[in-house]
């Protein structure tokens, strides 16, 4: 598949221009090789089999030379991010084949020499500053067109990969990792991780041939610590690459509509080769932490209230299933935060009631952490009882699952009583078994929203309806 992919790249010369032709009636760029476009049946060889064999012989790679200590030392002195960036550029130019190596080994140095040879530089295997600039500039237009960027997976520490962000502008935390997708889902890129728990890589290989239902494998290879699968999944093409280390498998899945194959097939090799499943042990972001909580949707345009402490010092805020969110307002006194999901429309909102709860018995609605529900993001319920008041906080007797903070509390008539919050630290330390959480009353929430220029929907509802207005909020911290 790699040889086919790069032949496609050479034929197109400039993948984004092919995408532009598919999306707008723009004329073909001058860089596109006209003879290839006119090839057709007229130029077809009389013996395809013989021609294919000849092409295959041309594609046989030469043995990779062993790098010298000086070459290795030159790249070892660079930050890992720069080593990865150089290899990413070499993938785009076609000089590097195979996966990115954070150690910058023999294959990567051979790719540098290939780049130097093509550009008539001295083949030292070590890039000078000027050569590095030439390499970065050589595919800049093409990469910028696709929005190519190297990212760290927010769901799994240490994972890095390249993403064509203009092709897949939407991102979210998925069931087993992170997911990037196009506006209508024509293209999807998703990372995953699997705890093997005694299972072998062959077991996962066989399982992923069948999962999800309807997957039809056309090609598949497995080695000691990795495997590759490709084929059809419904009406989409799929490509999977997975790696095993320390009893955990990590991988990447790429799905795209068949109509996008001309654009995506060359990109598959670049994306999967840029994927670093375990990162560099010396620089992996082991301190990176992902925190989960809940939020209440208060406007159909994507305004969500949640706990202020959950959104404090976040590098990124994500609402599961909807995408990234921005922090709009916060109030330390009430411990409330207002976030807005980018580009959301017609969301199910939580109705606010002007009447106080008529019963001490409440129903809590929140989204438990992924570990509590096998990676899902479904809203759940728990029972609670009002215990009293401590300043502006209403104390609750309840023990919901982790992840409920920021969710909603409803009285027996389905009216919103307030937002679930952590209990004041002093009280929680004195009575940890009965004062784990508290409630920010609806009146306080209403005042906070008014200060932000928002007015929630009024009325009553049901627990079933309220579940649709409670979402998982994810904070990614360093």
C-alpha positions in Angstrom: 0.0 0.0 0.0 2.9 2.4 0.7 4.2 2.1 -2.9 0.7 2.7 -4.3 0.2 5.7 -1.9 3.4 7.4 -3.0 2.8 6.7 -6.7 -0.5 8.5 -6.2 1.3 11.4 -4.5 3.7 11.7 -7.5 0.8 11.6 -10.0 -1.1 14.3 -8.2 2.0 16.3 -7.3 -0.1 18.4 -5.0 -2.8 16.7 -3.0 -4.6 19.8 -1.8 -5.1 20.9 -5.4 -6.9 17.7 -6.1 -9.1 18.4 -3.1 -9.8 21.9 -4.4 -11.0 20.4 -7.7 -13.4 18.2 -5.8 -14.8 21.0 -3.8 -14.9 23.9 -6.3 -14.8 24.3 -10.1 -11.3 25.7 -10.1 -9.0 24.9 -13.0 -6.3 22.3 -12.6 -3.1 23.9 -11.3 -0.1 24.2 -13.5 1.9 21.9 -11.2 -0.4 19.0 -12.0 1.4 16.8 -14.6 -0.7 17.1 -17.7 0.6 13.9 -19.3 -0.6 11.9 -16.4 -4.1 13.4 -16.7 -4.3 12.4 -20.4 -2.9 9.0 -20.0 -6.2 7.1 -20.3 -6.6 3.9 -22.4 -4.4 5.4 -25.2 -1.3 5.3 -23.1 -2.1 1.9 -21.4 0.8 -0.6 -21.7 0.3 -3.7 -23.7 1.5 -5.9 -20.9 0.3 -4.6 -17.5 1.8 -7.5 -15.7 5.2 -6.9 -17.1 5.0 -3.2 -16.4 3.8 -3.8 -12.8 6.8 -6.1 -12.2 9.2 -3.5 -13.6 7.7 -0.8 -11.4 7.9 -3.1 -8.4 11.6 -3.7 -9.1 12.2 0.1 -9.1 10.5 0.4 -5.7 12.8 -2.1 -3.9 14.5 0.0 -1.2 18.3 0.0 -0.9 19.8 -1.3 2.4 19.8 1.5 5.0 23.3 2.5 5.9 24.3 2.5 9.5 24.5 6.0 10.9 27.8 7.3 12.2 28.3 8.4 15.8 28.6 12.0 14.6 25.3 11.8 12.8 23.5 10.3 15.8 25.0 12.9 18.2 23.9 15.8 16.0 20.2 14.7 16.3 20.5 13.6 19.9 21.4 17.2 20.7 18.0 18.4 19.3 14.8 18.5 21.3 12.5 15.5 20.6 9.9 17.9 19.2 12.3 19.1 16.6 13.4 15.5 15.7 9.7 14.6 15.2 9.1 17.8 13.1 12.1 17.0 10.8 10.8 13.5 10.2 7.3 14.8 9.6 8.7 17.0 6.9 10.6 14.1 5.4 7.4 12.1 5.3 5.7 14.8 3.3 8.6 15.0 0.8 8.7 11.2 0.4 12.2 10.8 1.6 11.2 9.0 4.7 9.2 5.8 4.7 7.9 4.0 7.8 7.1 5.4 11.2 8.7 8.4 13.0 11.4 7.4 15.4 12.0 9.8 18.3 15.6 8.5 18.5 16.2 9.6 14.9 17.9 6.3 13.9 19.4 4.9 10.7 16.2 5.3 8.5 15.8 8.9 9.4 19.4 9.8 8.8 19.2 8.0 5.4 16.1 10.1 4.6 18.1 13.2 5.4 20.8 12.1 2.9 18.1 11.4 0.3 16.7 14.9 0.8 20.2 16.3 0.5 20.9 14.3 -2.7 17.7 15.4 -4.4 18.5 19.0 -3.6 22.2 18.7 -4.7 23.4 19.4 -1.1 26.5 17.6 0.3 25.3 14.2 1.6 26.4 14.5 5.2 23.3 13.1 6.8 23.3 16.2 9.1 21.0 19.1 8.2 22.5 22.6 8.3 20.3 25.5 9.3 19.8 26.5 5.7 19.0 22.9 4.7 16.5 22.7 7.5 14.8 25.8 6.3 14.7 24.4 2.7 13.2 21.2 4.0 10.5 23.1 6.1 9.6 25.3 3.1 9.5 22.6 0.5 6.0 21.3 1.5 4.8 24.3 3.4 2.1 25.3 0.9 0.7 21.8 0.8 0.8 21.3 4.6 -0.8 24.7 5.2 -3.5 23.9 2.8 -4.4 20.8 4.8 -3.7 22.5 8.2 -1.1 19.9 9.0 0.0 20.1 12.6 1.7 17.8 15.1 -0.4 17.3 18.3 -0.2 15.5 21.5 -3.2 13.2 22.2 -5.2 14.8 25.0 -6.7 11.5 26.0 -3.4 9.4 26.3 -0.2 10.8 27.7 2.8 10.5 25.5 0.9 9.9 22.2 1.8 12.3 19.4 0.5 12.3 15.8 0.1 14.6 12.8 -3.4 15.8 12.0 -4.7 17.6 8.8 -6.8 20.0 10.8 -8.5 21.6 7.9 -9.8 18.3 6.7 -10.8 17.2 10.2 -11.5 20.5 12.2 -13.7 18.9 14.9 -12.1 17.1 17.8 -13.4 15.4 21.0 -12.5 12.8 23.5 -13.8 9.5 22.1 -14.6 6.2 23.8 -11.0 4.9 23.8 -9.0 7.9 22.8 -9.2 11.2 20.9 -11.2 11.7 17.7 -10.9 14.2 14.9 -13.5 14.4 12.2 -14.7 16.5 9.2 -17.9 18.5 9.3 -20.2 15.8 8.0 -18.1 12.8 9.1 -16.7 12.0 5.7 -13.2 11.7 7.4 -12.6 10.4 10.9 -9.3 9.9 12.7 -9.3 8.2 16.1 -6.7 7.0 18.5 -7.3 4.1 20.9 -5.7 2.2 23.7 -6.4 -1.3 24.9 -5.3 -2.9 28.2 -4.4 -6.4 27.2 -4.9 -8.1 30.6 -3.2 -11.3 29.5 -4.5 -11.2 25.9 -2.0 -11.4 23.0 -1.6 -9.0 20.2 -2.9 -11.8 17.9 -6.2 -11.8 20.0 -6.6 -8.0 19.5 -5.7 -8.4 15.8 -8.4 -11.0 15.3 -11.0 -9.0 17.3 -10.4 -5.8 15.3 -11.0 -7.7 12.1 -14.6 -8.2 13.3 -15.1 -5.0 15.3 -17.2 -3.1 14.6 -19.8 -5.2 12.8 -19.7 -5.0 9.0 -15.9 -4.5 8.8 -14.4 -6.4 5.8 -10.6 -6.8 6.0 -8.8 -6.6 2.6 -5.3 -6.5 3.9 -3.7 -7.4 7.3 -0.2 -8.1 8.6 0.9 -8.7 12.1 4.4 -8.7 13.6 5.8 -9.2 17.1 4.7 -5.8 18.5 2.5 -4.3 15.8 -0.1 -4.9 13.2 -1.8 -3.2 10.2 -5.4 -3.7 8.9 -7.2 -2.1 6.0 -10.4 -2.7 4.1 -14.1 -1.6 4.1 -16.2 -0.6 7.1 -19.7 -0.1 5.8 -19.3 2.3 2.9 -16.0 3.8 4.2 -12.4 2.8 3.7 -10.6 2.0 7.0 -7.0 1.8 8.0 -5.8 0.6 11.4 -2.2 0.6 12.8 -1.5 -0.7 16.4 1.5 -1.2 18.6 2.1 -3.2 21.8 4.2 -2.2 24.7 4.1 -3.1 28.4 0.8 -5.1 28.2 -1.0 -2.1 26.5 -1.8 -1.7 22.8 -2.2 1.7 21.3 -3.2 2.5 17.8 -4.9 4.8 15.3 -7.9 4.2 13.0 -8.6 6.3 9.9 -12.0 6.2 8.2 -13.0 8.0 5.0 -15.7 7.9 2.4 -14.7 6.2 -0.9 -15.3 9.5 -2.7 -12.4 10.9 -0.6 -9.9 8.2 -1.6 -7.9 10.4 -4.0 -7.3 12.9 -1.3 -7.0 10.6 1.7 -5.0 7.6 0.4 -1.7 9.5 0.2 -2.5 11.1 3.5 -3.0 7.8 5.3 0.6 6.9 5.1 1.7 10.3 6.3 -0.7 10.3 9.3 0.0 6.7 10.4 3.7 7.1 10.0 3.6 10.3 12.1 1.9 8.4 14.9 4.0 8.0 18.0 2.1 5.6 20.3 4.4 5.7 23.4 6.4 8.9 22.8 9.9 9.3 24.1 10.4 7.9 27.6 12.6 10.9 28.6 10.0 13.5 27.6 6.6 11.8 27.8 4.0 14.1 29.4 3.6 11.8 32.4 2.4 14.8 34.4 -0.4 15.5 31.9 -3.7 14.9 33.6 -7.2 14.6 32.3 -10.0 15.5 34.7 -13.7 14.7 34.2 -16.8 16.4 35.5 -20.3 17.3 34.3 -22.0 20.4 33.0 -25.6 21.6 32.4 -26.6 23.0 29.0 -28.4 26.3 29.5 -28.7 27.6 26.0 -29.3 25.8 22.7 -26.3 27.7 21.2 -23.8 25.8 23.5 -23.6 27.7 26.8 -22.9 25.2 29.6 -22.5 25.9 33.4 -20.1 23.7 35.4 -17.9 23.8 38.5 -15.3 26.5 38.5 -12.6 24.3 40.0 -13.0 21.8 37.2 -12.2 24.5 34.6 -9.4 26.1 36.6 -5.9 26.1 34.9 -7.0 23.9 32.0 -4.9 23.8 28.9 -8.0 22.7 27.0 -11.7 22.2 27.8 -13.8 19.7 25.9 -17.4 18.8 26.1 -17.7 15.1 25.2 -19.5 14.6 21.9 -19.6 18.3 21.1 -16.0 19.4 20.9 -13.8 22.1 22.4 -15.2 24.8 24.6 -14.0 28.3 25.7 -14.2 29.6 29.3 -16.6 32.6 29.1 -17.1 33.6 32.8 -16.4 32.4 36.3 -17.2 33.3 39.9 -15.1 32.1 42.8 -17.8 32.9 45.4 -20.4 30.6 43.9 -17.9 28.2 42.4 -19.6 28.5 39.0 -18.0 28.6 35.5 -19.6 29.3 32.2 -18.2 27.7 29.1 -19.4 27.8 25.4 -19.0 24.9 22.9 -17.7 26.2 19.6 -20.2 25.9 16.7 -23.0 24.2 18.6 -26.7 24.6 17.6 -30.1 23.2 18.8 -28.8 21.6 22.0 -31.2 20.2 24.5 -31.4 22.7 27.4 -32.2 22.3 31.1 -35.4 24.3 32.1 -35.1 26.4 35.2 -38.0 26.7 37.7 -38.7 29.8 39.8 -40.0 27.7 42.7 -37.8 26.2 45.4 -37.7 22.4 45.9 -40.8 21.1 47.7 -39.0 18.0 49.0 -35.7 17.1 50.7 -35.3 14.1 48.4 -33.5 14.9 45.2 -32.3 13.1 42.1 -28.8 13.9 41.0 -27.9 13.7 37.3 -24.2 13.5 36.2 -21.9 11.7 33.8 -19.6 9.2 35.6 -16.0 9.1 34.7 -15.1 6.8 31.7 -13.7 4.1 33.9 -17.0 3.7 35.6 -18.9 3.0 32.4 -16.4 1.3 30.1 -15.5 4.5 28.3 -19.1 5.6 27.6 -20.4 9.1 28.3 -24.0 8.4 29.3 -25.7 10.5 32.0 -26.7 8.6 35.1 -28.7 9.2 38.3 -28.1 9.0 42.0 -30.3 9.8 45.1 -29.6 12.6 47.5 -31.1 14.2 50.6 -31.0 17.9 51.6 -29.2 18.2 54.9 -29.0 22.0 55.6 -27.3 25.2 54.6 -23.7 26.4 55.1 -23.4 30.0 54.0 -24.4 30.0 50.3 -24.1 26.3 49.9 -26.9 23.7 50.3 -25.4 20.5 51.9 -26.4 17.1 50.6 -26.2 13.6 51.9 -25.2 11.6 48.8 -22.4 9.5 47.4 -22.6 9.7 43.6 -19.9 8.3 41.3 -16.9 10.4 40.4 -17.7 12.8 37.6 -21.1 14.0 38.9 -19.7 17.4 40.1 -21.1 20.1 37.8 -24.2 18.1 37.1 -27.8 18.8 38.0 -30.1 18.1 41.0 -33.8 17.8 40.5 -36.6 17.6 43.0 -39.4 15.0 42.9 -41.4 17.1 40.4 -38.5 17.3 38.0 -37.6 20.9 38.8 -33.9 22.0 38.8 -32.8 22.5 42.4 -29.3 23.6 41.5 -25.8 22.5 40.3 -23.8 19.7 42.1 -20.6 21.1 43.7 -18.0 19.9 46.1 -18.7 20.5 49.7 -16.8 23.3 51.5 -13.4 21.9 52.4 -13.8 22.5 56.2 -17.1 20.6 56.4 -15.9 17.8 54.2 -13.0 17.2 56.4 -15.2 17.1 59.5 -17.8 14.8 58.1 -16.5 13.1 54.9 -19.1 10.4 54.8 -22.1 12.8 54.8 -20.8 16.0 53.3 -18.9 15.0 50.1 -21.0 17.3 47.9 -23.1 20.3 48.1 -25.5 22.3 45.9 -25.3 25.7 44.2 -29.0 26.8 44.4 -30.9 27.6 41.2 -31.3 31.2 42.3 -27.5 31.6 42.5 -27.0 30.0 39.1 -29.7 32.3 37.6 -28.0 35.4 39.0 -24.6 34.2 37.6 -26.1 33.7 34.1 -27.8 37.1 34.2 -24.4 38.8 34.9 -23.2 37.0 31.8 -26.1 38.3 29.8 -27.9 34.9 29.5 -31.4 34.0 30.4 -32.2 30.3 30.8 -35.3 28.5 29.6 -38.1 28.5 32.2 -40.3 25.6 33.1 -40.4 22.1 34.5 -39.2 18.8 33.1 -38.5 15.2 33.7 -35.5 13.2 34.7 -35.4 11.5 31.3 -35.4 14.9 29.5 -32.8 16.4 32.0 -30.4 13.6 31.1 -30.1 15.0 27.6 -29.1 18.4 29.0 -26.3 17.1 31.2 -22.9 16.6 29.5 -19.4 15.4 30.3 -16.9 18.3 30.7 -13.2 17.4 30.3 -10.3 19.5 31.5 -6.8 18.7 30.2 -4.0 20.0 32.4 -0.2 19.8 32.2 
